[in-house]
Amino acid sequence: MMNKIITYFVNGEGYESTEHKLTVTSILSNAGLTSPENYRLIRDNGNKPLTDYEEVVSLHDNIRFTALF
């Protein structure tokens, strides 16, 4: 069985994953942000800051994040 591809967005750029859960560090790294520990990730829906880099985030299609330096 093939895993469903989930499209998520960081700072408006789309990225794809077959994983339904990723850590904050993985989301930032996948977005091409070097030294992800220098960024803060915020889930746009609810303006929720994700401050623990090892926190596992459940993804759904079209979920949107903002990465702040």
Sequence and secondary structure as in RCSB ss.txt:
>XXXX:A:sequence
MMNKIITYFVNGEGYESTEHKLTVTSILSNAGLTSPENYRLIRDNGNKPLTDYEEVVSLHDNIRFTALF
>XXXX:A:secstr
     EEEEETTEEEEES SEEEHHHHHHHTT SSGGG EEEETTTTEEE  TT EEE  TTEEEEEE 
